[in-house]
Each structure stands twice: as C-alpha cells, then as structure tokens.
C-alpha cells in the first residue's frame, strides 16, 4: 500500500514536467543561441565554443553548422537575412528539440544545469 502511494506521489510530481516537455517539443518556434545560452548563464560565444568542443557544431564563415551526426535530427533551422540587394547572411537557430538536446548534453557531459535548476546555497 505504501509503495503504491510513493509511486502515485512520484507520478504526480513528474506529470507537470512531462506535460511541459510535450508542449515545448510541439512548439514550432526557434531560438537564437543567445536565448539558450542565457538559460545557463553563458554568452552565445561561450556556448557555441562549448558545443564545438563537444563536437556538436563547427563554424563555416560566420555561421555555426551541425556536424553530420546531428544534422538530420531537427535540432536547428537556418534562416537567411538580407543585408542589401547583393549581400545576405545565414544564421542558425535552434528548435525546441535542439534546446532539449543541448540541455541533456550539457547535463550528461559537463554536469551543467540551467540557472533555474541549480540549487541555491544558503
């Protein structure tokens, strides 16, 4: 009886997180690296360097691109920004699926958590 109560409590605690993840992964919006990096208290430059170190992405010209092992997983979308009639630049944006990938990668490989999940010392 006690074991079932413990299981019910765990399910009740995890259900909001599962619902949140479902909603986030269904969201079609994309995020800049700056937005994701801020979750971890980092700059986009530092986060890009860290993802390069972890063999997730490489820089080609001014644009970060995913290595082939990650390229077909739906983690990023590229957008072209028109500068003038002769110039444009491509920027990489992260999907919600990519954001979750970064979260899980940094947690498992570097022990890094977003600021909101870090324990506050008293």
DSSP file (Angstrom, degrees, kcal/mol; ACC not computed):
  #  RESIDUE AA STRUCTURE BP1 BP2  ACC     N-H-->O    O-->H-N    N-H-->O    O-->H-N    TCO  KAPPA ALPHA  PHI   PSI    X-CA   Y-CA   Z-CA
    1    1 A X     >        0   0    0      0, 0.0     4,-1.8     0, 0.0     5,-0.1   0.000 360.0 360.0 360.0 -45.4    0.0    0.0    0.0
    2    2 A X  H  >  +     0   0    0      1,-0.2     4,-2.2     2,-0.2     5,-0.2   0.888 360.0  55.1 -64.2 -39.5    2.8    2.4    1.0
    3    3 A X  H  > S+     0   0    0      1,-0.2     4,-2.3     2,-0.2    -1,-0.2   0.899 107.1  49.8 -62.8 -40.4    4.7    1.6   -2.2
    4    4 A X  H  > S+     0   0    0      2,-0.2     4,-2.6     1,-0.2    -1,-0.2   0.886 109.2  52.2 -64.5 -38.9    1.7    2.5   -4.4
    5    5 A X  H  X S+     0   0    0     -4,-1.8     4,-2.2     2,-0.2    -2,-0.2   0.894 109.6  49.5 -64.0 -40.1    1.3    5.8   -2.5
    6    6 A X  H  X S+     0   0    0     -4,-2.2     4,-2.4     2,-0.2    -2,-0.2   0.911 111.3  49.1 -64.9 -42.3    5.0    6.6   -3.2
    7    7 A X  H  X S+     0   0    0     -4,-2.3     4,-2.7     1,-0.2    -2,-0.2   0.919 110.6  50.5 -62.7 -43.4    4.6    5.7   -6.9
    8    8 A X  H  X S+     0   0    0     -4,-2.6     4,-2.6     1,-0.2    -1,-0.2   0.901 110.2  50.3 -61.1 -40.8    1.5    8.0   -7.1
    9    9 A X  H  X S+     0   0    0     -4,-2.2     4,-1.9     2,-0.2    -1,-0.2   0.920 111.0  48.2 -64.1 -43.4    3.4   10.8   -5.4
   10   10 A X  H  X S+     0   0    0     -4,-2.4     4,-2.3     2,-0.2    -2,-0.2   0.920 111.9  49.6 -62.8 -44.3    6.3   10.4   -7.9
   11   11 A X  H  X S+     0   0    0     -4,-2.7     4,-2.2     1,-0.2    -2,-0.2   0.926 110.5  50.3 -60.4 -45.0    3.8   10.4  -10.9
   12   12 A X  H  X S+     0   0    0     -4,-2.6     4,-0.6     1,-0.2    -1,-0.2   0.846 112.4  47.7 -63.1 -33.8    2.1   13.5   -9.6
   13   13 A X  H  < S+     0   0    0     -4,-1.9     4,-0.5    -5,-0.2    -1,-0.2   0.859 116.9  41.9 -74.2 -35.6    5.4   15.3   -9.2
   14   14 A X  H  X S+     0   0    0     -4,-2.3     4,-2.4     1,-0.2     3,-0.3   0.720  94.9  79.8 -85.9 -21.8    6.6   14.3  -12.7
   15   15 A X  H  X S+     0   0    0     -4,-2.2     4,-2.6     1,-0.2     5,-0.2   0.897  91.3  50.7 -56.6 -45.7    3.4   14.8  -14.6
   16   16 A X  H  X S+     0   0    0     -4,-0.6     4,-2.3     1,-0.2    -1,-0.2   0.894 111.4  49.6 -60.6 -36.6    3.8   18.7  -14.9
   17   17 A X  H  > S+     0   0    0     -4,-0.5     4,-2.7    -3,-0.3    -1,-0.2   0.919 110.8  49.1 -66.1 -42.8    7.3   18.2  -16.2
   18   18 A X  H  X S+     0   0    0     -4,-2.4     4,-2.4     2,-0.2    -2,-0.2   0.914 111.9  48.7 -62.9 -42.7    6.1   15.6  -18.8
   19   19 A X  H  X S+     0   0    0     -4,-2.6     4,-2.4    -5,-0.2    -1,-0.2   0.912 111.1  50.9 -62.6 -42.8    3.4   18.0  -19.9
   20   20 A X  H  X S+     0   0    0     -4,-2.3     4,-2.9    -5,-0.2    -2,-0.2   0.936 110.4  48.4 -60.4 -47.6    5.8   20.8  -20.2
   21   21 A X  H  X S+     0   0    0     -4,-2.7     4,-2.7     1,-0.2     5,-0.2   0.902 110.6  51.7 -61.6 -41.1    8.2   18.8  -22.3
   22   22 A X  H  X S+     0   0    0     -4,-2.4     4,-1.3     1,-0.2    -1,-0.2   0.932 112.9  45.0 -59.9 -45.2    5.4   17.7  -24.6
   23   23 A X  H  X S+     0   0    0     -4,-2.4     4,-0.9     2,-0.2    -2,-0.2   0.911 114.0  49.0 -64.9 -43.2    4.3   21.3  -25.0
   24   24 A X  H >< S+     0   0    0     -4,-2.9     3,-0.8     1,-0.2    -2,-0.2   0.929 110.6  49.4 -63.8 -45.6    7.9   22.5  -25.6
   25   25 A X  H 3< S+     0   0    0     -4,-2.7    -1,-0.2     1,-0.3    72,-0.2   0.759 110.1  51.6 -68.9 -23.6    8.7   19.9  -28.2
   26   26 A X  H 3< S+     0   0    0     -4,-1.3    -1,-0.3    -5,-0.2     2,-0.2   0.657  86.1 105.2 -83.3 -16.2    5.5   20.6  -30.1
   27   27 A X    <<  -     0   0    0     -4,-0.9    69,-0.5    -3,-0.8    -3,-0.0  -0.471  58.1-158.6 -69.4 129.7    6.3   24.3  -30.2
   28   28 A X        +     0   0    0     -2,-0.2    -1,-0.1    67,-0.1    -3,-0.0   0.445  54.3 112.5 -90.4  -0.7    7.5   25.3  -33.7
   29   29 A X        -     0   0    0      1,-0.1    67,-0.5    66,-0.0     2,-0.3  -0.310  56.9-140.9 -71.9 158.0    9.3   28.4  -32.7
   30   30 A X  E     -A   95   0A   0     65,-0.2     2,-0.4    66,-0.1    65,-0.2  -0.835   8.5-145.6-118.3 158.5   13.1   28.7  -32.9
   31   31 A X  E     -A   94   0A   0     63,-3.1    63,-3.2    -2,-0.3     2,-0.1  -0.919  13.5-122.6-125.1 146.7   15.6   30.2  -30.5
   32   32 A X     >  -     0   0    0     -2,-0.4     4,-1.6    61,-0.2     3,-0.3  -0.449  32.2-112.1 -77.6 161.4   18.8   32.1  -31.0
   33   33 A X  H  > S+     0   0    0     59,-0.4     4,-3.1     1,-0.2     5,-0.2   0.859 117.9  61.9 -62.0 -34.3   21.9   30.7  -29.3
   34   34 A X  H  > S+     0   0    0      1,-0.2     4,-1.9     2,-0.2    -1,-0.2   0.904 103.2  49.3 -58.2 -41.5   21.9   33.8  -27.1
   35   35 A X  H  > S+     0   0    0     -3,-0.3     4,-0.9     2,-0.2    -1,-0.2   0.910 114.7  43.1 -66.0 -42.6   18.5   32.8  -25.7
   36   36 A X  H >X S+     0   0    0     -4,-1.6     3,-0.7     1,-0.2     4,-0.7   0.919 112.1  53.6 -69.0 -43.2   19.6   29.3  -24.9
   37   37 A X  H ><>S+     0   0    0     -4,-3.1     5,-2.4     1,-0.2     3,-1.3   0.871 100.6  60.9 -60.4 -38.0   22.9   30.4  -23.5
   38   38 A X  H ><5S+     0   0    0     -4,-1.9     3,-1.4     1,-0.3    -1,-0.2   0.838  94.3  63.8 -59.8 -33.4   21.2   32.8  -21.1
   39   39 A X  H <<5S+     0   0    0     -4,-0.9    76,-3.3    -3,-0.7    77,-0.4   0.825 109.5  40.4 -57.6 -30.3   19.4   29.8  -19.5
   40   40 A X  T <<5S-     0   0    0     -3,-1.3    -1,-0.3    -4,-0.7    -2,-0.2   0.336 118.9-109.5-100.7   4.8   22.8   28.6  -18.5
   41   41 A X  T < 5S+     0   0    0     -3,-1.4     2,-0.3    -4,-0.3    -3,-0.2   0.808  80.7 119.9  71.9  29.7   24.2   31.9  -17.5
   42   42 A X      < -     0   0    0     -5,-2.4    -1,-0.3    -8,-0.1     2,-0.2  -0.765  65.0-111.7-121.2 165.1   26.5   32.0  -20.5
   43   43 A X     >  -     0   0    0     -2,-0.3     4,-2.4    -3,-0.1     5,-0.2  -0.572  32.4-113.8 -86.9 160.8   27.1   34.1  -23.5
   44   44 A X  H  > S+     0   0    0      1,-0.2     4,-2.9    -2,-0.2     5,-0.2   0.887 118.3  55.7 -60.6 -38.6   26.3   32.8  -27.0
   45   45 A X  H  > S+     0   0    0      1,-0.2     4,-2.0     2,-0.2    -1,-0.2   0.923 109.7  44.6 -61.3 -45.0   30.0   32.9  -27.8
   46   46 A X  H  > S+     0   0    0      2,-0.2     4,-2.2     1,-0.2    -1,-0.2   0.900 114.6  48.9 -66.8 -41.0   30.9   30.7  -24.8
   47   47 A X  H  X S+     0   0    0     -4,-2.4     4,-2.6     2,-0.2     5,-0.2   0.917 110.6  50.2 -66.8 -43.0   28.0   28.3  -25.6
   48   48 A X  H  X S+     0   0    0     -4,-2.9     4,-1.9     1,-0.2    -1,-0.2   0.913 111.3  49.2 -60.2 -42.3   29.0   28.0  -29.2
   49   49 A X  H  X S+     0   0    0     -4,-2.0     4,-2.5    -5,-0.2    -1,-0.2   0.895 111.0  50.2 -63.8 -40.1   32.6   27.3  -28.2
   50   50 A X  H  X S+     0   0    0     -4,-2.2     4,-1.8     2,-0.2    -2,-0.2   0.914 110.5  48.5 -65.3 -43.5   31.4   24.6  -25.7
   51   51 A X  H  <>S+     0   0    0     -4,-2.6     5,-2.9     2,-0.2     6,-0.9   0.826 111.2  51.3 -66.9 -30.6   29.2   22.9  -28.4
   52   52 A X  H ><5S+     0   0    0     -4,-1.9     3,-1.8    -5,-0.2    -2,-0.2   0.927 108.3  51.3 -67.7 -45.0   32.2   23.0  -30.7
   53   53 A X  H 3<5S+     0   0    0     -4,-2.5    -2,-0.2     1,-0.3    -1,-0.2   0.849 108.4  52.4 -58.7 -35.4   34.4   21.4  -28.0
   54   54 A X  T 3<5S-     0   0    0     -4,-1.8    -1,-0.3    -5,-0.1    -2,-0.2   0.276 118.0-114.7 -86.9  10.8   31.7   18.7  -27.6
   55   55 A X  T < 5S+     0   0    0     -3,-1.8    -3,-0.2     2,-0.2    -2,-0.1   0.847  83.3 119.2  59.8  39.5   31.8   18.0  -31.4
   56   56 A X  S   <S+     0   0    0     -5,-2.9    11,-2.3     1,-0.3     2,-0.3   0.793  75.8   8.2 -94.8 -39.8   28.2   19.2  -32.0
   57   57 A X  E     -C   66   0B   0     -6,-0.9     2,-0.3     9,-0.3    -1,-0.3  -0.923  55.3-157.6-143.5 162.9   28.9   22.1  -34.4
   58   58 A X  E     -C   65   0B   0      7,-2.9     7,-3.2    -2,-0.3     2,-0.5  -0.937  26.9-112.8-137.5 160.5   31.6   23.8  -36.4
   59   59 A X  E     -C   64   0B   0     -2,-0.3     2,-0.5     5,-0.2     5,-0.2  -0.834  24.7-177.0-101.9 130.1   32.0   27.2  -37.8
   60   60 A X  E >  S-C   63   0B   0      3,-3.2     3,-1.9    -2,-0.5     2,-0.4  -0.957  70.0 -44.5-124.0 110.8   31.9   27.9  -41.6
   61   61 A X  T 3  S-     0   0    0     -2,-0.5    -2,-0.0     1,-0.3     0, 0.0  -0.576 124.0 -26.4  66.1-122.9   32.4   31.6  -42.3
   62   62 A X  T 3  S+     0   0    0     -2,-0.4     2,-0.4    -3,-0.1    -1,-0.3   0.294 123.1  88.6-102.0   8.4   30.3   33.4  -39.8
   63   63 A X  E <   -C   60   0B   0     -3,-1.9    -3,-3.2    28,-0.1     2,-0.4  -0.898  67.8-137.9-117.6 135.4   27.7   30.6  -39.4
   64   64 A X  E     -C   59   0B   0     -2,-0.4     2,-0.3    -5,-0.2    -5,-0.2  -0.762  26.7-174.7 -86.5 131.7   27.7   27.7  -37.0
   65   65 A X  E     -C   58   0B   0     -7,-3.2    -7,-2.9    -2,-0.4     2,-0.2  -0.928  25.1-109.6-126.2 150.6   26.6   24.4  -38.6
   66   66 A X  E     -C   57   0B   0     -2,-0.3    -9,-0.3    -9,-0.2   -10,-0.1  -0.529  33.2-110.6 -78.9 143.6   26.0   21.0  -37.0
   67   67 A X    >>  -     0   0    0    -11,-2.3     3,-2.2    -2,-0.2     4,-1.2  -0.366  40.1-102.1 -63.4 155.9   28.3   18.1  -37.7
   68   68 A X  H 3> S+     0   0    0      1,-0.3     4,-0.6     2,-0.2     3,-0.2   0.795 118.5  66.8 -56.3 -33.0   26.6   15.4  -39.9
   69   69 A X  H 34 S+     0   0    0      1,-0.2    -1,-0.3     2,-0.1   -13,-0.1   0.745 117.1  26.7 -61.6 -21.5   25.9   13.1  -36.9
   70   70 A X  H X4 S+     0   0    0     -3,-2.2     3,-1.5   -14,-0.2     5,-0.5   0.513  98.7  91.6-112.9 -10.4   23.5   15.8  -35.6
   71   71 A X  H 3< S+     0   0    0     -4,-1.2     3,-0.4     1,-0.3     5,-0.2   0.751  87.1  46.0 -65.1 -27.9   22.5   17.5  -38.8
   72   72 A X  T 3< S+     0   0    0     -4,-0.6    -1,-0.3     1,-0.2    -2,-0.1   0.172  88.8  86.8-103.3  19.8   19.4   15.3  -39.6
   73   73 A X  S <  S-     0   0    0     -3,-1.5    -1,-0.2    25,-0.0    -2,-0.1   0.433  98.8-112.0-100.9   0.4   17.8   15.3  -36.2
   74   74 A X  S    S+     0   0    0     -3,-0.4    24,-0.4    -4,-0.2    23,-0.3   0.754  75.6 130.6  79.2  23.2   15.8   18.5  -36.4
   75   75 A X        +     0   0    0     -5,-0.5    20,-2.7    22,-0.2    23,-0.3   0.785  67.8  26.8 -80.2 -28.0   17.8   20.4  -33.8
   76   76 A X  E     -B   94   0A   0     18,-0.3     2,-0.3    -5,-0.2    18,-0.2  -0.872  55.8-158.1-133.7 163.4   18.3   23.6  -35.9
   77   77 A X  E     -B   93   0A   0     16,-2.8    16,-3.2    -2,-0.3     2,-0.4  -0.989  19.4-137.1-135.8 143.4   16.9   25.7  -38.7
   78   78 A X  E     -B   92   0A   0     -2,-0.3     2,-0.4    14,-0.2    14,-0.2  -0.818  16.8-168.3-101.1 141.6   18.8   28.1  -40.9
   79   79 A X  E     -B   91   0A   0     12,-2.8    12,-3.0    -2,-0.4     2,-0.5  -0.988  14.1-140.1-128.2 139.7   17.5   31.5  -41.8
   80   80 A X  E     -B   90   0A   0     -2,-0.4     2,-0.5    10,-0.2    10,-0.2  -0.866  13.6-158.9 -99.9 128.6   18.8   33.8  -44.4
   81   81 A X  E     -B   89   0A   0      8,-3.6     8,-2.5    -2,-0.5     2,-0.5  -0.928  14.6-134.2-108.4 125.8   18.9   37.5  -43.5
   82   82 A X  E     +B   88   0A   0     -2,-0.5     6,-0.3     6,-0.2     3,-0.1  -0.659  23.4 178.0 -80.6 125.5   19.0   40.0  -46.4
   83   83 A X        -     0   0    0      4,-2.3     2,-0.2    -2,-0.5     5,-0.2   0.884  66.4 -36.4 -91.3 -51.9   21.6   42.7  -45.8
   84   84 A X  S    S-     0   0    0      3,-1.8    -1,-0.4     0, 0.0     3,-0.3  -0.841  82.0 -65.7-154.1-168.1   21.1   44.6  -49.1
   85   85 A X  S    S+     0   0    0     -2,-0.2     3,-0.1     1,-0.2    -3,-0.0   0.707 133.6  30.0 -64.5 -18.9   20.5   43.7  -52.7
   86   86 A X  S    S+     0   0    0      1,-0.1     2,-0.4    -4,-0.0    -1,-0.2   0.537 114.5  61.2-115.5 -10.3   23.8   41.9  -53.1
   87   87 A X        +     0   0    0     -3,-0.3    -4,-2.3     2,-0.0    -3,-1.8  -0.930  47.5 159.9-126.8 144.2   24.5   40.6  -49.6
   88   88 A X  E     - B   0  82A   0     -2,-0.4     2,-0.4    -6,-0.3    -6,-0.2  -0.958  19.6-149.1-147.0 164.3   22.8   38.2  -47.2
   89   89 A X  E     - B   0  81A   0     -8,-2.5    -8,-3.6    -2,-0.3     2,-0.4  -0.995  11.3-134.9-138.5 147.3   23.9   36.2  -44.2
   90   90 A X  E     - B   0  80A   0     -2,-0.4     2,-0.4   -10,-0.2   -10,-0.2  -0.824  19.8-169.4-102.4 138.4   22.8   32.9  -42.9
   91   91 A X  E     - B   0  79A   0    -12,-3.0   -12,-2.8    -2,-0.4     2,-0.5  -0.964  17.0-132.7-126.7 144.6   22.1   32.3  -39.2
   92   92 A X  E     - B   0  78A   0     -2,-0.4   -59,-0.4   -14,-0.2     2,-0.3  -0.836  22.4-172.1 -98.0 130.4   21.4   29.1  -37.3
   93   93 A X  E     - B   0  77A   0    -16,-3.2   -16,-2.8    -2,-0.5     2,-0.4  -0.910  19.3-125.1-119.8 150.4   18.5   28.9  -34.9
   94   94 A X  E     -AB  31  76A   0    -63,-3.2   -63,-3.1    -2,-0.3   -18,-0.3  -0.776  15.4-140.4-100.0 136.4   17.7   26.1  -32.5
   95   95 A X  E  >  -A   30   0A   0    -20,-2.7     4,-2.3    -2,-0.4   -65,-0.2  -0.323  34.2-102.3 -79.9 172.0   14.4   24.3  -32.4
   96   96 A X  H  > S+     0   0    0    -67,-0.5     4,-2.1   -69,-0.5     5,-0.2   0.857 126.7  54.9 -64.5 -33.9   12.8   23.3  -29.1
   97   97 A X  H  > S+     0   0    0    -23,-0.3     4,-2.0     2,-0.2    -1,-0.2   0.902 108.6  48.3 -63.8 -40.8   14.0   19.7  -29.8
   98   98 A X  H  > S+     0   0    0    -24,-0.4     4,-2.6   -23,-0.3    -2,-0.2   0.873 107.8  54.8 -65.9 -37.9   17.6   21.1  -30.2
   99   99 A X  H  X S+     0   0    0     -4,-2.3     4,-2.3     2,-0.2    -2,-0.2   0.910 109.2  47.4 -61.5 -42.8   17.2   23.1  -27.0
  100  100 A X  H  X S+     0   0    0     -4,-2.1     4,-2.7     2,-0.2     5,-0.2   0.885 109.8  53.8 -66.2 -38.8   16.3   19.8  -25.2
  101  101 A X  H  X S+     0   0    0     -4,-2.0     4,-2.7     2,-0.2    -2,-0.2   0.930 109.7  47.3 -59.2 -46.5   19.3   18.1  -26.8
  102  102 A X  H  X S+     0   0    0     -4,-2.6     4,-2.9     2,-0.2     5,-0.3   0.925 111.4  51.7 -61.3 -44.8   21.6   20.9  -25.6
  103  103 A X  H  X S+     0   0    0     -4,-2.3     4,-2.0     1,-0.2    -2,-0.2   0.948 114.0  42.2 -56.2 -51.8   20.1   20.6  -22.1
  104  104 A X  H  X S+     0   0    0     -4,-2.7     4,-2.4     1,-0.2     5,-0.2   0.878 115.3  50.9 -66.6 -38.1   20.6   16.8  -21.9
  105  105 A X  H  X S+     0   0    0     -4,-2.7     4,-3.0    -5,-0.2     5,-0.5   0.946 112.5  44.2 -64.4 -49.6   24.1   17.0  -23.5
  106  106 A X  H  X>S+     0   0    0     -4,-2.9     6,-2.3     1,-0.2     4,-1.4   0.860 114.6  50.5 -66.5 -34.6   25.4   19.7  -21.1
  107  107 A X  H  X5S+     0   0    0     -4,-2.0     4,-0.6    -5,-0.3    -1,-0.2   0.934 118.9  36.1 -66.9 -46.3   23.9   17.9  -18.1
  108  108 A X  H  <5S+     0   0    0     -4,-2.4    -2,-0.2    -5,-0.2    -3,-0.2   0.885 127.4  33.1 -77.9 -39.0   25.4   14.5  -19.0
  109  109 A X  H  <5S+     0   0    0     -4,-3.0    -3,-0.2    -5,-0.2    -2,-0.2   0.800 136.4  16.9 -89.8 -30.2   28.8   15.6  -20.4
  110  110 A X  H  <5S-     0   0    0     -4,-1.4    -3,-0.2    -5,-0.5    -2,-0.1   0.466  91.6-121.7-123.0  -5.7   29.6   18.6  -18.3
  111  111 A X     << +     0   0    0     -4,-0.6     2,-0.4    -5,-0.6    -4,-0.3   0.751  61.0 151.0  66.7  22.8   27.3   18.5  -15.3
  112  112 A X        -     0   0    0     -6,-2.3     2,-0.3    -7,-0.1    -1,-0.2  -0.734  23.5-174.7 -92.1 133.8   25.9   21.9  -16.3
  113  113 A X        -     0   0    0     -2,-0.4     5,-0.1    -3,-0.1    -9,-0.0  -0.890  34.3 -95.0-120.2 154.0   22.3   22.8  -15.5
  114  114 A X    >>  -     0   0    0     -2,-0.3     3,-1.7     1,-0.1     4,-0.7  -0.307  42.7-107.5 -60.8 154.7   20.3   25.8  -16.4
  115  115 A X  G >4 S+     0   0    0    -76,-3.3     3,-1.2     1,-0.3   -75,-0.1   0.872 118.6  60.0 -52.4 -41.6   20.3   28.5  -13.8
  116  116 A X  G 34 S+     0   0    0    -77,-0.4    -1,-0.3     1,-0.3   -76,-0.1   0.729 107.0  46.5 -63.7 -22.6   16.7   27.8  -12.8
  117  117 A X  G <4 S+     0   0    0     -3,-1.7    -1,-0.3     2,-0.1     2,-0.2   0.503  87.1 106.7 -97.9  -5.7   17.6   24.2  -11.8
  118  118 A X  S << S-     0   0    0     -3,-1.2     2,-0.2    -4,-0.7    -6,-0.0  -0.516  76.6-113.1 -77.1 140.4   20.8   25.0   -9.8
  119  119 A X        -     0   0    0     -2,-0.2     2,-0.6     1,-0.1    -1,-0.1  -0.511  26.8-129.1 -72.3 137.3   20.5   24.6   -6.1
  120  120 A X        -     0   0    0     -2,-0.2     2,-0.2    -3,-0.0    -1,-0.1  -0.779  19.8-131.9 -89.9 123.3   20.7   27.8   -4.2
  121  121 A X              0   0    0     -2,-0.6    -1,-0.0     1,-0.1     0, 0.0  -0.496 360.0 360.0 -73.1 141.2   23.3   27.7   -1.4
  122  122 A X              0   0    0     -2,-0.2    -1,-0.1     0, 0.0    -2,-0.0   0.439 360.0 360.0-100.1 360.0   22.1   29.1    1.9
